[in-house]
């Protein structure tokens, strides 16, 4: 898909007219990333707004002990920005890692700032995205603070596999990846998964996984998925 067409279908750029979209597209830079490659690291300045063209990317927080938490996953047509995009003195609070090989389209704050100032609806639409990200962050904090690990894992399983019914699917998440999603250790994830299996909530093998009691998992989750 041509960039102009993609921008027409993407928040906040859909607020622009054809002439403005053409100008914004001309200022864009495309970068390809392979799985496991970092776009930017926590603590670095990054004055860009990015649009995912293809692939997927994780925003990661890492504790002093080396544990990793996936706070956000973005995919095609999603928008992401560094704090430096809005405040030149701020730095990245997370690292951005490529989870599935793909491409980012980026604009610097200096290139997009004139469009944001001149176009109130564009700025308003971007503010709407900011609010949604704040709500998402609030849900994650609430989950980590008040929801047991078993509930967070149940939530993740429902979000990832809830639409597959009882049909077995390939295990596409490693224990380490699941631990990063829910803010715990791989050992804890392993214990909880086999506890769920013993309770007949799921069926799990080394290569396949299926949900056998979706209502039971939903009861444990106790809330809607946050990612």
Wavefront OBJ file of the C-alpha trace (Angstrom):
o trace
v 0.000 0.000 0.000
v 1.285 3.452 -0.892
v 2.127 5.645 2.080
v -0.426 8.321 1.195
v -3.217 5.735 1.161
v -2.050 4.321 4.494
v -2.024 7.793 6.056
v -5.586 8.419 4.875
v -6.701 5.386 6.904
v -4.611 6.039 10.024
v -5.301 8.099 13.138
v -4.320 10.941 13.424
v -3.300 11.511 9.781
v -6.815 10.820 8.485
v -7.652 14.370 9.632
v -5.470 15.859 6.887
v -6.616 16.759 3.386
v -5.013 15.263 0.277
v -2.512 18.082 -0.171
v -1.374 17.916 3.453
v -1.080 14.112 3.340
v 1.144 14.422 0.283
v 3.394 16.882 2.136
v 3.554 14.690 5.257
v 4.346 11.608 3.150
v 7.238 13.467 1.518
v 8.803 14.073 4.955
v 8.621 10.419 6.040
v 11.546 8.045 6.510
v 11.178 4.271 6.376
v 13.323 1.898 8.438
v 13.285 -1.903 8.397
v 13.893 -3.936 11.553
v 14.465 -7.618 12.184
v 12.998 -9.584 15.077
v 14.916 -8.832 18.275
v 16.408 -5.582 16.957
v 15.922 -2.471 19.099
v 14.586 0.734 17.595
v 15.478 2.795 20.664
v 16.528 2.018 24.233
v 15.097 3.133 27.545
v 16.753 6.383 28.639
v 17.606 7.625 25.151
v 16.116 10.753 23.537
v 13.882 9.866 20.575
v 12.122 12.885 18.998
v 10.037 10.908 16.527
v 6.496 9.809 15.798
v 6.360 6.375 14.166
v 3.748 4.506 12.149
v 4.001 0.728 11.874
v 3.866 -0.237 8.195
v 4.328 -3.958 8.796
v 5.443 -6.333 11.534
v 5.001 -5.719 15.255
v 6.943 -4.000 18.032
v 7.043 -4.278 21.831
v 7.486 -1.371 24.246
v 9.480 -2.879 27.131
v 10.230 -1.922 30.725
v 13.093 -3.690 32.497
v 13.599 -3.919 36.254
v 16.923 -3.625 38.061
v 16.791 -7.416 38.506
v 16.554 -7.901 34.744
v 12.867 -8.819 34.543
v 11.050 -7.502 31.483
v 7.478 -6.239 31.144
v 5.762 -5.731 27.783
v 3.717 -2.579 28.358
v 2.498 -2.163 24.778
v 2.422 -4.089 21.517
v 1.896 -2.171 18.281
v 1.174 -3.575 14.833
v 0.296 -2.382 11.316
v -1.311 1.098 11.209
v -0.558 1.736 14.909
v 1.201 4.955 15.917
v 3.920 5.342 18.565
v 5.971 8.324 19.730
v 8.864 9.134 21.996
v 8.432 11.611 24.844
v 11.085 13.726 23.135
v 8.614 14.233 20.285
v 6.628 16.514 22.617
v 9.335 17.628 25.063
v 12.908 17.904 23.835
v 14.244 17.431 27.380
v 12.471 14.116 27.992
v 13.852 10.645 27.323
v 12.326 7.282 26.487
v 10.663 5.593 29.489
v 10.683 2.259 27.602
v 12.704 0.409 24.991
v 11.107 -0.318 21.623
v 11.972 -3.759 20.243
v 10.957 -5.414 16.994
v 8.834 -8.462 17.874
v 8.117 -9.501 14.278
v 10.274 -8.311 11.391
v 8.775 -5.275 9.728
v 9.060 -1.578 8.979
v 8.455 1.739 10.717
v 7.636 5.039 9.047
v 9.008 7.925 11.135
v 8.768 11.707 11.280
v 10.813 14.041 13.457
v 9.155 16.508 15.830
v 10.624 19.326 13.775
v 8.934 18.122 10.589
v 5.489 17.372 12.071
v 5.244 20.244 14.562
v 4.101 22.807 11.943
v 1.270 20.486 10.842
v 0.140 19.931 14.442
v 0.127 23.657 15.186
v -1.717 24.538 11.975
v -4.296 21.734 12.123
v -6.397 21.611 15.282
v -8.249 18.431 14.284
v -4.941 16.613 13.731
v -3.717 17.666 17.172
v -7.072 16.771 18.772
v -6.957 13.312 17.192
v -3.424 12.758 18.485
v -4.562 13.841 21.963
v -7.242 11.149 21.724
v -4.504 8.561 21.147
v -2.612 9.928 24.145
v -5.683 9.460 26.345
v -6.114 5.858 25.168
v -2.464 5.101 25.967
v -2.883 6.649 29.420
v -5.953 4.475 30.023
v -4.003 1.418 28.889
v -1.124 2.284 31.220
v -3.568 2.767 34.110
v -5.082 -0.667 33.432
v -1.640 -2.284 33.423
v -0.661 -0.620 36.711
v -3.975 -1.662 38.259
v -3.481 -5.230 37.046
v 0.059 -5.449 38.441
v -0.972 -3.891 41.737
v -4.239 -5.691 42.423
v -4.587 -8.755 40.183
v -2.845 -12.031 41.129
v -0.370 -13.517 38.666
v -2.823 -16.327 37.847
v -5.445 -13.742 36.885
v -2.997 -11.884 34.648
v -2.007 -15.100 32.891
v -5.668 -16.079 32.450
v -6.273 -12.632 30.946
v -3.385 -13.082 28.506
v -4.569 -16.543 27.435
v -8.092 -15.283 26.777
v -6.810 -12.335 24.789
v -4.439 -14.469 22.743
v -6.454 -17.654 22.274
v -10.008 -16.839 23.344
v -11.341 -16.989 19.785
v -9.874 -20.401 18.964
v -12.470 -22.436 20.867
v -11.226 -25.809 22.106
v -9.211 -26.513 18.959
v -5.487 -26.998 19.687
v -3.199 -24.263 18.404
v 0.577 -24.052 18.210
v 2.291 -22.604 21.282
v 3.583 -19.372 19.782
v 4.540 -17.710 23.070
v 7.579 -18.831 25.034
v 7.524 -18.867 28.829
v 9.855 -15.862 28.811
v 7.533 -13.934 26.489
v 4.490 -14.720 28.615
v 6.392 -13.657 31.723
v 7.239 -10.347 30.033
v 3.577 -9.752 29.183
v 2.337 -10.255 32.742
v 5.283 -9.004 34.795
v 6.514 -12.194 36.464
v 9.117 -14.953 36.024
v 9.136 -17.832 33.550
v 9.110 -20.274 36.489
v 5.906 -18.738 37.830
v 4.292 -18.871 34.382
v 5.197 -22.553 34.090
v 3.689 -23.366 37.488
v 0.477 -21.466 36.770
v 0.017 -23.074 33.347
v 0.289 -26.567 34.784
v -2.029 -25.608 37.625
v -4.561 -24.473 35.012
v -4.055 -27.811 33.256
v -4.653 -29.753 36.484
v -7.861 -27.738 36.976
v -8.980 -28.637 33.411
v -9.017 -24.976 32.382
v -6.560 -25.608 29.560
v -4.898 -28.501 27.765
v -1.206 -28.006 27.157
v 1.634 -29.990 25.628
v 5.153 -28.999 24.612
v 3.910 -27.900 21.188
v 0.153 -27.253 21.443
v -2.320 -25.413 23.609
v -6.109 -25.182 23.889
v -8.628 -23.565 26.247
v -11.042 -26.147 27.662
v -12.909 -23.939 30.149
v -13.168 -20.369 28.883
v -15.661 -19.363 31.590
v -13.303 -20.610 34.284
v -10.426 -18.580 32.869
v -12.674 -15.520 32.575
v -13.571 -15.858 36.253
v -9.882 -15.923 37.162
v -9.116 -12.986 34.862
v -11.849 -10.888 36.434
v -11.396 -8.007 33.975
v -10.989 -7.222 30.309
v -7.581 -7.603 28.655
v -5.341 -4.542 28.923
v -3.192 -5.065 25.833
l 1 2 3 4 5 6 7 8 9 10 11 12 13 14 15 16 17 18 19 20 21 22 23 24 25 26 27 28 29 30 31 32 33 34 35 36 37 38 39 40 41 42 43 44 45 46 47 48 49 50 51 52 53 54 55 56 57 58 59 60 61 62 63 64 65 66 67 68 69 70 71 72 73 74 75 76 77 78 79 80 81 82 83 84 85 86 87 88 89 90 91 92 93 94 95 96 97 98 99 100 101 102 103 104 105 106 107 108 109 110 111 112 113 114 115 116 117 118 119 120 121 122 123 124 125 126 127 128 129 130 131 132 133 134 135 136 137 138 139 140 141 142 143 144 145 146 147 148 149 150 151 152 153 154 155 156 157 158 159 160 161 162 163 164 165 166 167 168 169 170 171 172 173 174 175 176 177 178 179 180 181 182 183 184 185 186 187 188 189 190 191 192 193 194 195 196 197 198 199 200 201 202 203 204 205 206 207 208 209 210 211 212 213 214 215 216 217 218 219 220 221 222 223 224 225 226 227
